[in-house]
Amino acid sequence: MSQHNDILRQFLEAEDVTCPVCRYQLRNLEGDRCPECGKTLRLHLRPADDHLRRFILACVAASIGFGFFGILVLISVIGMLVEDNIIWPPPLSFYLAIAFAVIEGAALVVLLCNSTRFARARAVRQRALALLCWTVTVLLVAAFAAYVLGP
């Protein structure tokens, strides 16, 4: 038996762990394969706190806003190019969509460029940043909708 198997066996003697594939109870396992599904098992180190969830939540919020406003700008530009009677200057909603797309795009770039810094931040700060990203996105979409739909 290899050193890996010895370490795995010692770990499973002390812990109630299930197979990550089939959820079979692995306590006192003798080898490195799940007896139920046959998958090879390995021990891996990972952080106790999974920051990736919060990072993805923050990036998704910024991506949704960037995509929403980016598509609005793209549709507006295509509409201006296709129509015979081009309205110039474009309505304020066009400029708002551009500004909001830039804000959301900048937020996304800042998040992606600082992913390591995000990972090192405390969980409370990560949650706050993810919540801030969602709050900004919702507020920008709500402000745009309120302007376009009018009073």
SULDACOR-V979021 format. One record per residue. N is the residue number from 1. RES is the residue in one letter. PSI is psi in whole degrees, -180 to 180 (NA if undefined). BURIAL is I if it has 24 or more other C-alpha atoms within 12 Angstrom, else O. D_LAST is the distance of its C-alpha to the last C-alpha in Angstrom with 2 decimals. Layout:
BEGIN
{{N/RES/PSI/BURIAL/D_LAST} {N/RES/PSI/BURIAL/D_LAST}}
END
This chain:
BEGIN
{{1/M/138/O/74.79} {2/S/169/O/72.76} {3/Q/-37/O/71.40} {4/H/-46/O/67.88} {5/N/-38/O/69.02} {6/D/-45/O/70.71} {7/I/-42/O/67.58} {8/L/-45/I/65.46} {9/R/-44/I/68.03} {10/Q/-40/O/68.17} {11/F/-45/O/64.41} {12/L/-18/I/64.30} {13/E/-31/O/67.14} {14/A/-12/O/65.05} {15/E/145/O/61.57} {16/D/98/O/60.07} {17/V/142/O/58.23} {18/T/158/O/57.21} {19/C/132/I/57.31} {20/P/-15/O/53.95} {21/V/-53/O/54.41} {22/C/-3/O/55.82} {23/R/21/O/55.55} {24/Y/138/O/59.32} {25/Q/125/O/60.73} {26/L/6/I/62.61} {27/R/133/O/64.55} {28/N/31/O/68.11} {29/L/139/I/67.54} {30/E/-30/O/70.71} {31/G/-154/I/69.46} {32/D/18/I/66.35} {33/R/144/O/65.15} {34/C/128/I/63.25} {35/P/-20/O/65.79} {36/E/-55/O/63.13} {37/C/-13/O/61.26} {38/G/4/O/63.65} {39/K/140/O/61.11} {40/T/137/O/62.55} {41/L/144/I/61.17} {42/R/149/O/60.79} {43/L/137/O/59.84} {44/H/146/O/57.05} {45/L/140/O/55.74} {46/R/159/O/52.03} {47/P/147/O/50.01} {48/A/-30/O/49.70} {49/D/120/O/45.96} {50/D/97/O/44.20} {51/H/-19/I/41.69} {52/L/-37/I/40.89} {53/R/-49/O/38.44} {54/R/-36/I/36.27} {55/F/-45/I/36.61} {56/I/-41/I/35.56} {57/L/-43/I/32.52} {58/A/-44/I/31.43} {59/C/-38/I/32.19} {60/V/-42/I/30.38} {61/A/-49/I/27.14} {62/A/-37/I/27.43} {63/S/-41/I/28.57} {64/I/-48/I/25.67} {65/G/-45/I/23.18} {66/F/-45/I/25.47} {67/G/-44/I/25.97} {68/F/-53/I/22.34} {69/F/-34/I/21.32} {70/G/-41/I/24.73} {71/I/-40/O/24.38} {72/L/-44/I/21.02} {73/V/-45/I/22.82} {74/L/-45/O/25.85} {75/I/-41/O/24.12} {76/S/-45/I/22.40} {77/V/-45/O/25.82} {78/I/-42/O/27.62} {79/G/-41/O/25.21} {80/M/-38/O/25.78} {81/L/-31/O/29.53} {82/V/-37/O/29.84} {83/E/148/O/27.89} {84/D/-41/O/29.91} {85/N/91/O/27.30} {86/I/128/O/26.10} {87/I/117/O/23.00} {88/W/132/O/24.09} {89/P/154/O/22.71} {90/P/160/O/20.47} {91/P/162/O/16.70} {92/L/-31/O/15.49} {93/S/-33/I/14.59} {94/F/-45/I/18.36} {95/Y/-35/O/19.36} {96/L/-44/I/17.13} {97/A/-41/I/18.78} {98/I/-48/I/22.14} {99/A/-44/O/21.70} {100/F/-35/I/20.65} {101/A/-40/I/23.54} {102/V/-43/I/25.88} {103/I/-48/I/24.95} {104/E/-40/I/25.52} {105/G/-42/I/28.61} {106/A/-41/O/30.04} {107/A/-42/I/29.62} {108/L/-44/I/31.46} {109/V/-44/O/34.21} {110/V/-44/O/34.70} {111/L/-49/I/35.04} {112/L/-35/O/37.49} {113/C/-19/O/39.52} {114/N/31/O/39.86} {115/S/-37/O/40.66} {116/T/-42/O/44.03} {117/R/-40/O/42.58} {118/F/-43/I/40.02} {119/A/-33/I/42.98} {120/R/-17/O/44.91} {121/A/156/O/42.14} {122/R/155/O/42.35} {123/A/-37/O/40.59} {124/V/-42/O/38.31} {125/R/-38/O/37.16} {126/Q/-45/I/36.74} {127/R/-43/I/34.55} {128/A/-41/O/32.46} {129/L/-42/I/32.05} {130/A/-43/I/31.13} {131/L/-39/I/28.56} {132/L/-43/I/27.19} {133/C/-44/I/26.91} {134/W/-40/I/25.00} {135/T/-46/O/22.70} {136/V/-45/I/21.95} {137/T/-48/I/21.40} {138/V/-43/O/19.02} {139/L/-41/O/17.01} {140/L/-43/I/16.95} {141/V/-43/I/15.93} {142/A/-42/O/13.13} {143/A/-42/O/11.93} {144/F/-45/I/12.38} {145/A/-42/O/10.63} {146/A/-39/O/7.45} {147/Y/-47/O/7.90} {148/V/-41/O/9.09} {149/L/-20/O/6.83} {150/G/-177/O/3.79} {151/P/NA/O/0.00}}
END
